[in-house]
Amino acid sequence: MIRALDDDYRVPIFGQALSLHTDLQRLGAPVRFLHFPDEGHGIGAPNHIRIMYETVLNFLDHHVLGQQWQRPAKL
């Protein structure tokens, strides 16, 4: 099956994902939006998986442990 970019049939990026991100930002929540335009609902490319986990762990280190935010090297 060939999928269009941003083709997530479960959570449309422009209808729900970006709206949630914007709403959380407006409420002052510490949010980050990580977008892989060539992926669908799941993340399958090994380099994308690595970036996602590094981002989540860095986010938690920053907001839970108080460490300085570190941008993943591959971003």
Biopython code that builds the backbone (N, CA, C, O; Angstrom):
import numpy as np
from Bio.PDB.StructureBuilder import StructureBuilder

atoms = [
    (1, "MET", "N", (0.840, -1.176, 0.000)),
    (1, "MET", "CA", (0.000, 0.000, 0.000)),
    (1, "MET", "C", (0.885, 1.239, 0.000)),
    (1, "MET", "O", (1.821, 1.324, 0.795)),
    (2, "ILE", "N", (0.616, 2.172, -0.849)),
    (2, "ILE", "CA", (1.346, 3.435, -0.905)),
    (2, "ILE", "C", (0.556, 4.464, -0.116)),
    (2, "ILE", "O", (-0.641, 4.643, -0.338)),
    (3, "ARG", "N", (1.218, 5.128, 0.790)),
    (3, "ARG", "CA", (0.539, 6.101, 1.638)),
    (3, "ARG", "C", (1.029, 7.501, 1.312)),
    (3, "ARG", "O", (2.201, 7.715, 1.003)),
    (4, "ALA", "N", (0.112, 8.437, 1.389)),
    (4, "ALA", "CA", (0.499, 9.839, 1.201)),
    (4, "ALA", "C", (1.228, 10.312, 2.444)),
    (4, "ALA", "O", (1.057, 9.737, 3.519)),
    (5, "LEU", "N", (2.037, 11.348, 2.312)),
    (5, "LEU", "CA", (2.714, 11.916, 3.470)),
    (5, "LEU", "C", (1.675, 12.388, 4.471)),
    (5, "LEU", "O", (0.623, 12.889, 4.077)),
    (6, "ASP", "N", (1.949, 12.239, 5.743)),
    (6, "ASP", "CA", (1.033, 12.621, 6.813)),
    (6, "ASP", "C", (-0.263, 11.830, 6.751)),
    (6, "ASP", "O", (-1.303, 12.320, 7.192)),
    (7, "ASP", "N", (-0.222, 10.629, 6.218)),
    (7, "ASP", "CA", (-1.431, 9.825, 6.045)),
    (7, "ASP", "C", (-1.628, 8.919, 7.252)),
    (7, "ASP", "O", (-1.313, 7.730, 7.210)),
    (8, "ASP", "N", (-2.146, 9.487, 8.309)),
    (8, "ASP", "CA", (-2.456, 8.720, 9.506)),
    (8, "ASP", "C", (-3.972, 8.642, 9.601)),
    (8, "ASP", "O", (-4.635, 9.616, 9.959)),
    (9, "TYR", "N", (-4.506, 7.486, 9.281)),
    (9, "TYR", "CA", (-5.954, 7.346, 9.250)),
    (9, "TYR", "C", (-6.567, 7.291, 10.643)),
    (9, "TYR", "O", (-7.784, 7.426, 10.777)),
    (10, "ARG", "N", (-5.758, 7.097, 11.685)),
    (10, "ARG", "CA", (-6.289, 7.039, 13.048)),
    (10, "ARG", "C", (-6.366, 8.415, 13.702)),
    (10, "ARG", "O", (-7.366, 8.741, 14.343)),
    (11, "VAL", "N", (-5.335, 9.211, 13.548)),
    (11, "VAL", "CA", (-5.300, 10.548, 14.135)),
    (11, "VAL", "C", (-4.803, 11.514, 13.062)),
    (11, "VAL", "O", (-3.595, 11.698, 12.914)),
    (12, "PRO", "N", (-5.708, 12.127, 12.319)),
    (12, "PRO", "CA", (-5.271, 13.074, 11.285)),
    (12, "PRO", "C", (-4.462, 14.220, 11.895)),
    (12, "PRO", "O", (-4.918, 14.883, 12.826)),
    (13, "ILE", "N", (-3.264, 14.446, 11.364)),
    (13, "ILE", "CA", (-2.353, 15.426, 11.957)),
    (13, "ILE", "C", (-2.951, 16.829, 12.001)),
    (13, "ILE", "O", (-2.800, 17.535, 12.997)),
    (14, "PHE", "N", (-3.618, 17.230, 10.948)),
    (14, "PHE", "CA", (-4.112, 18.605, 10.915)),
    (14, "PHE", "C", (-5.446, 18.756, 11.634)),
    (14, "PHE", "O", (-5.854, 19.878, 11.937)),
    (15, "GLY", "N", (-6.125, 17.666, 11.911)),
    (15, "GLY", "CA", (-7.392, 17.766, 12.602)),
    (15, "GLY", "C", (-7.273, 17.586, 14.098)),
    (15, "GLY", "O", (-7.974, 18.255, 14.857)),
    (16, "GLN", "N", (-6.396, 16.693, 14.542)),
    (16, "GLN", "CA", (-6.350, 16.359, 15.954)),
    (16, "GLN", "C", (-4.986, 16.558, 16.598)),
    (16, "GLN", "O", (-4.890, 17.185, 17.653)),
    (17, "ALA", "N", (-3.947, 16.043, 15.994)),
    (17, "ALA", "CA", (-2.627, 16.091, 16.632)),
    (17, "ALA", "C", (-2.140, 17.521, 16.848)),
    (17, "ALA", "O", (-1.728, 17.880, 17.952)),
    (18, "LEU", "N", (-2.184, 18.327, 15.809)),
    (18, "LEU", "CA", (-1.732, 19.716, 15.944)),
    (18, "LEU", "C", (-2.661, 20.519, 16.839)),
    (18, "LEU", "O", (-2.214, 21.413, 17.557)),
    (19, "SER", "N", (-3.947, 20.208, 16.800)),
    (19, "SER", "CA", (-4.912, 20.896, 17.653)),
    (19, "SER", "C", (-4.623, 20.612, 19.127)),
    (19, "SER", "O", (-4.646, 21.525, 19.953)),
    (20, "LEU", "N", (-4.352, 19.349, 19.456)),
    (20, "LEU", "CA", (-4.007, 18.994, 20.832)),
    (20, "LEU", "C", (-2.729, 19.697, 21.269)),
    (20, "LEU", "O", (-2.657, 20.232, 22.375)),
    (21, "HIS", "N", (-1.732, 19.698, 20.410)),
    (21, "HIS", "CA", (-0.463, 20.358, 20.719)),
    (21, "HIS", "C", (-0.673, 21.839, 20.987)),
    (21, "HIS", "O", (-0.147, 22.375, 21.962)),
    (22, "THR", "N", (-1.436, 22.504, 20.128)),
    (22, "THR", "CA", (-1.715, 23.928, 20.286)),
    (22, "THR", "C", (-2.472, 24.216, 21.576)),
    (22, "THR", "O", (-2.152, 25.166, 22.291)),
    (23, "ASP", "N", (-3.474, 23.395, 21.873)),
    (23, "ASP", "CA", (-4.249, 23.576, 23.111)),
    (23, "ASP", "C", (-3.375, 23.407, 24.345)),
    (23, "ASP", "O", (-3.487, 24.184, 25.294)),
    (24, "LEU", "N", (-2.511, 22.408, 24.343)),
    (24, "LEU", "CA", (-1.617, 22.189, 25.487)),
    (24, "LEU", "C", (-0.636, 23.350, 25.640)),
    (24, "LEU", "O", (-0.344, 23.773, 26.758)),
    (25, "GLN", "N", (-0.131, 23.860, 24.529)),
    (25, "GLN", "CA", (0.758, 25.021, 24.583)),
    (25, "GLN", "C", (0.036, 26.222, 25.183)),
    (25, "GLN", "O", (0.583, 26.926, 26.032)),
    (26, "ARG", "N", (-1.184, 26.446, 24.739)),
    (26, "ARG", "CA", (-1.975, 27.580, 25.217)),
    (26, "ARG", "C", (-2.210, 27.483, 26.730)),
    (26, "ARG", "O", (-2.276, 28.503, 27.417)),
    (27, "LEU", "N", (-2.334, 26.257, 27.242)),
    (27, "LEU", "CA", (-2.536, 26.053, 28.680)),
    (27, "LEU", "C", (-1.225, 26.107, 29.469)),
    (27, "LEU", "O", (-1.231, 26.009, 30.696)),
    (28, "GLY", "N", (-0.111, 26.264, 28.766)),
    (28, "GLY", "CA", (1.178, 26.378, 29.436)),
    (28, "GLY", "C", (1.853, 25.051, 29.742)),
    (28, "GLY", "O", (2.815, 25.003, 30.508)),
    (29, "ALA", "N", (1.353, 23.974, 29.149)),
    (29, "ALA", "CA", (1.948, 22.659, 29.377)),
    (29, "ALA", "C", (3.288, 22.568, 28.638)),
    (29, "ALA", "O", (3.436, 23.126, 27.551)),
    (30, "PRO", "N", (4.249, 21.873, 29.219)),
    (30, "PRO", "CA", (5.539, 21.697, 28.539)),
    (30, "PRO", "C", (5.403, 20.621, 27.461)),
    (30, "PRO", "O", (5.483, 19.428, 27.756)),
    (31, "VAL", "N", (5.202, 21.035, 26.237)),
    (31, "VAL", "CA", (4.984, 20.082, 25.155)),
    (31, "VAL", "C", (6.038, 20.231, 24.069)),
    (31, "VAL", "O", (6.628, 21.296, 23.887)),
    (32, "ARG", "N", (6.255, 19.148, 23.363)),
    (32, "ARG", "CA", (7.112, 19.126, 22.173)),
    (32, "ARG", "C", (6.324, 18.387, 21.105)),
    (32, "ARG", "O", (5.584, 17.453, 21.411)),
    (33, "PHE", "N", (6.477, 18.793, 19.872)),
    (33, "PHE", "CA", (5.793, 18.116, 18.774)),
    (33, "PHE", "C", (6.846, 17.511, 17.871)),
    (33, "PHE", "O", (7.620, 18.227, 17.235)),
    (34, "LEU", "N", (6.871, 16.206, 17.819)),
    (34, "LEU", "CA", (7.834, 15.484, 16.998)),
    (34, "LEU", "C", (7.075, 14.891, 15.820)),
    (34, "LEU", "O", (6.174, 14.073, 16.004)),
    (35, "HIS", "N", (7.436, 15.301, 14.622)),
    (35, "HIS", "CA", (6.669, 14.926, 13.437)),
    (35, "HIS", "C", (7.563, 14.254, 12.414)),
    (35, "HIS", "O", (8.603, 14.790, 12.032)),
    (36, "PHE", "N", (7.151, 13.081, 11.975)),
    (36, "PHE", "CA", (7.828, 12.371, 10.896)),
    (36, "PHE", "C", (6.844, 12.291, 9.733)),
    (36, "PHE", "O", (5.987, 11.408, 9.724)),
    (37, "PRO", "N", (6.943, 13.193, 8.749)),
    (37, "PRO", "CA", (5.938, 13.261, 7.693)),
    (37, "PRO", "C", (5.832, 12.018, 6.822)),
    (37, "PRO", "O", (4.809, 11.811, 6.169)),
    (38, "ASP", "N", (6.868, 11.187, 6.800)),
    (38, "ASP", "CA", (6.801, 9.996, 5.951)),
    (38, "ASP", "C", (6.380, 8.750, 6.719)),
    (38, "ASP", "O", (6.488, 7.638, 6.202)),
    (39, "GLU", "N", (5.897, 8.925, 7.954)),
    (39, "GLU", "CA", (5.398, 7.809, 8.753)),
    (39, "GLU", "C", (3.884, 7.913, 8.879)),
    (39, "GLU", "O", (3.315, 8.995, 8.734)),
    (40, "GLY", "N", (3.243, 6.798, 9.146)),
    (40, "GLY", "CA", (1.812, 6.784, 9.391)),
    (40, "GLY", "C", (1.549, 6.935, 10.878)),
    (40, "GLY", "O", (2.183, 7.756, 11.541)),
    (41, "HIS", "N", (0.608, 6.142, 11.415)),
    (41, "HIS", "CA", (0.270, 6.245, 12.832)),
    (41, "HIS", "C", (1.411, 5.750, 13.712)),
    (41, "HIS", "O", (1.687, 6.330, 14.762)),
    (42, "GLY", "N", (2.059, 4.701, 13.293)),
    (42, "GLY", "CA", (3.196, 4.175, 14.051)),
    (42, "GLY", "C", (4.501, 4.671, 13.469)),
    (42, "GLY", "O", (4.546, 5.214, 12.365)),
    (43, "ILE", "N", (5.553, 4.476, 14.228)),
    (43, "ILE", "CA", (6.886, 4.848, 13.760)),
    (43, "ILE", "C", (7.631, 3.562, 13.484)),
    (43, "ILE", "O", (7.793, 2.732, 14.379)),
    (44, "GLY", "N", (8.087, 3.385, 12.252)),
    (44, "GLY", "CA", (8.692, 2.122, 11.872)),
    (44, "GLY", "C", (10.150, 2.187, 11.475)),
    (44, "GLY", "O", (10.870, 1.199, 11.618)),
    (45, "ALA", "N", (10.599, 3.318, 10.984)),
    (45, "ALA", "CA", (11.992, 3.428, 10.540)),
    (45, "ALA", "C", (12.911, 3.436, 11.762)),
    (45, "ALA", "O", (12.681, 4.203, 12.697)),
    (46, "PRO", "N", (13.940, 2.601, 11.769)),
    (46, "PRO", "CA", (14.814, 2.508, 12.945)),
    (46, "PRO", "C", (15.397, 3.848, 13.396)),
    (46, "PRO", "O", (15.477, 4.109, 14.597)),
    (47, "ASN", "N", (15.804, 4.698, 12.456)),
    (47, "ASN", "CA", (16.369, 5.984, 12.866)),
    (47, "ASN", "C", (15.292, 6.882, 13.475)),
    (47, "ASN", "O", (15.597, 7.683, 14.359)),
    (48, "HIS", "N", (14.041, 6.769, 13.023)),
    (48, "HIS", "CA", (12.955, 7.546, 13.601)),
    (48, "HIS", "C", (12.619, 7.052, 15.012)),
    (48, "HIS", "O", (12.334, 7.844, 15.910)),
    (49, "ILE", "N", (12.659, 5.735, 15.185)),
    (49, "ILE", "CA", (12.401, 5.164, 16.519)),
    (49, "ILE", "C", (13.446, 5.664, 17.503)),
    (49, "ILE", "O", (13.117, 6.052, 18.624)),
    (50, "ARG", "N", (14.687, 5.656, 17.090)),
    (50, "ARG", "CA", (15.769, 6.136, 17.965)),
    (50, "ARG", "C", (15.565, 7.607, 18.345)),
    (50, "ARG", "O", (15.709, 7.974, 19.511)),
    (51, "ILE", "N", (15.233, 8.440, 17.367)),
    (51, "ILE", "CA", (14.995, 9.865, 17.631)),
    (51, "ILE", "C", (13.823, 10.039, 18.584)),
    (51, "ILE", "O", (13.884, 10.861, 19.498)),
    (52, "MET", "N", (12.746, 9.267, 18.378)),
    (52, "MET", "CA", (11.584, 9.378, 19.241)),
    (52, "MET", "C", (11.936, 9.042, 20.692)),
    (52, "MET", "O", (11.587, 9.791, 21.604)),
    (53, "TYR", "N", (12.627, 7.920, 20.908)),
    (53, "TYR", "CA", (12.982, 7.531, 22.271)),
    (53, "TYR", "C", (13.955, 8.514, 22.907)),
    (53, "TYR", "O", (13.825, 8.829, 24.090)),
    (54, "GLU", "N", (14.919, 8.999, 22.150)),
    (54, "GLU", "CA", (15.848, 9.996, 22.695)),
    (54, "GLU", "C", (15.096, 11.260, 23.091)),
    (54, "GLU", "O", (15.389, 11.861, 24.125)),
    (55, "THR", "N", (14.131, 11.664, 22.275)),
    (55, "THR", "CA", (13.352, 12.864, 22.566)),
    (55, "THR", "C", (12.518, 12.677, 23.826)),
    (55, "THR", "O", (12.490, 13.557, 24.687)),
    (56, "VAL", "N", (11.841, 11.541, 23.943)),
    (56, "VAL", "CA", (11.014, 11.267, 25.133)),
    (56, "VAL", "C", (11.885, 11.225, 26.387)),
    (56, "VAL", "O", (11.531, 11.821, 27.404)),
    (57, "LEU", "N", (13.006, 10.534, 26.325)),
    (57, "LEU", "CA", (13.881, 10.444, 27.496)),
    (57, "LEU", "C", (14.463, 11.804, 27.869)),
    (57, "LEU", "O", (14.565, 12.127, 29.053)),
    (58, "ASN", "N", (14.847, 12.605, 26.874)),
    (58, "ASN", "CA", (15.358, 13.950, 27.153)),
    (58, "ASN", "C", (14.274, 14.834, 27.755)),
    (58, "ASN", "O", (14.546, 15.622, 28.661)),
    (59, "PHE", "N", (13.048, 14.708, 27.258)),
    (59, "PHE", "CA", (11.917, 15.464, 27.791)),
    (59, "PHE", "C", (11.704, 15.113, 29.262)),
    (59, "PHE", "O", (11.543, 16.000, 30.100)),
    (60, "LEU", "N", (11.703, 13.814, 29.572)),
    (60, "LEU", "CA", (11.509, 13.387, 30.964)),
    (60, "LEU", "C", (12.679, 13.805, 31.850)),
    (60, "LEU", "O", (12.471, 14.257, 32.976)),
    (61, "ASP", "N", (13.900, 13.658, 31.356)),
    (61, "ASP", "CA", (15.067, 14.109, 32.125)),
    (61, "ASP", "C", (14.939, 15.588, 32.472)),
    (61, "ASP", "O", (15.252, 15.999, 33.590)),
    (62, "HIS", "N", (14.482, 16.378, 31.517)),
    (62, "HIS", "CA", (14.357, 17.821, 31.721)),
    (62, "HIS", "C", (13.229, 18.160, 32.698)),
    (62, "HIS", "O", (13.424, 18.936, 33.634)),
    (63, "HIS", "N", (12.056, 17.576, 32.477)),
    (63, "HIS", "CA", (10.885, 17.976, 33.253)),
    (63, "HIS", "C", (10.702, 17.207, 34.552)),
    (63, "HIS", "O", (9.986, 17.676, 35.436)),
    (64, "VAL", "N", (11.317, 16.057, 34.697)),
    (64, "VAL", "CA", (11.194, 15.283, 35.936)),
    (64, "VAL", "C", (12.454, 15.426, 36.793)),
    (64, "VAL", "O", (12.372, 15.628, 38.005)),
    (65, "LEU", "N", (13.603, 15.321, 36.157)),
    (65, "LEU", "CA", (14.859, 15.353, 36.908)),
    (65, "LEU", "C", (15.497, 16.738, 36.951)),
    (65, "LEU", "O", (16.458, 16.954, 37.690)),
    (66, "GLY", "N", (14.970, 17.681, 36.163)),
    (66, "GLY", "CA", (15.503, 19.039, 36.172)),
    (66, "GLY", "C", (16.797, 19.217, 35.409)),
    (66, "GLY", "O", (17.482, 20.226, 35.574)),
    (67, "GLN", "N", (17.139, 18.252, 34.579)),
    (67, "GLN", "CA", (18.363, 18.366, 33.787)),
    (67, "GLN", "C", (18.144, 19.309, 32.616)),
    (67, "GLN", "O", (17.007, 19.576, 32.227)),
    (68, "GLN", "N", (19.224, 19.805, 32.064)),
    (68, "GLN", "CA", (19.142, 20.700, 30.918)),
    (68, "GLN", "C", (18.623, 19.933, 29.708)),
    (68, "GLN", "O", (19.006, 18.787, 29.476)),
    (69, "TRP", "N", (17.737, 20.584, 28.930)),
    (69, "TRP", "CA", (17.192, 19.956, 27.727)),
    (69, "TRP", "C", (18.309, 19.689, 26.748)),
    (69, "TRP", "O", (19.147, 20.556, 26.501)),
    (70, "GLN", "N", (18.327, 18.481, 26.183)),
    (70, "GLN", "CA", (19.313, 18.125, 25.173)),
    (70, "GLN", "C", (18.571, 17.674, 23.917)),
    (70, "GLN", "O", (17.800, 16.715, 23.944)),
    (71, "ARG", "N", (18.812, 18.365, 22.849)),
    (71, "ARG", "CA", (18.203, 17.987, 21.577)),
    (71, "ARG", "C", (18.901, 16.737, 21.055)),
    (71, "ARG", "O", (20.130, 16.686, 21.038)),
    (72, "PRO", "N", (18.145, 15.729, 20.630)),
    (72, "PRO", "CA", (18.788, 14.517, 20.070)),
    (72, "PRO", "C", (19.713, 14.891, 18.914)),
    (72, "PRO", "O", (19.410, 15.789, 18.128)),
    (73, "ALA", "N", (20.817, 14.210, 18.823)),
    (73, "ALA", "CA", (21.856, 14.531, 17.837)),
    (73, "ALA", "C", (21.333, 14.450, 16.403)),
    (73, "ALA", "O", (21.772, 15.219, 15.548)),
    (74, "LYS", "N", (20.411, 13.542, 16.127)),
    (74, "LYS", "CA", (19.947, 13.353, 14.741)),
    (74, "LYS", "C", (18.859, 14.337, 14.345)),
    (74, "LYS", "O", (18.425, 14.319, 13.193)),
    (75, "LEU", "N", (18.401, 15.193, 15.244)),
    (75, "LEU", "CA", (17.385, 16.173, 14.871)),
    (75, "LEU", "C", (18.017, 17.410, 14.285)),
    (75, "LEU", "O", (17.310, 18.347, 13.913)),
]
sb = StructureBuilder()
sb.init_structure("model")
sb.init_model(0)
sb.init_chain("A")
sb.init_seg("    ")
for serial, (resi, resn, name, xyz) in enumerate(atoms, 1):
    if name == "N":
        sb.init_residue(resn, " ", resi, " ")
    sb.init_atom(name, np.array(xyz, "f"), 0.0, 1.0, " ", f" {name:<3s}", serial, name[0])
structure = sb.get_structure()
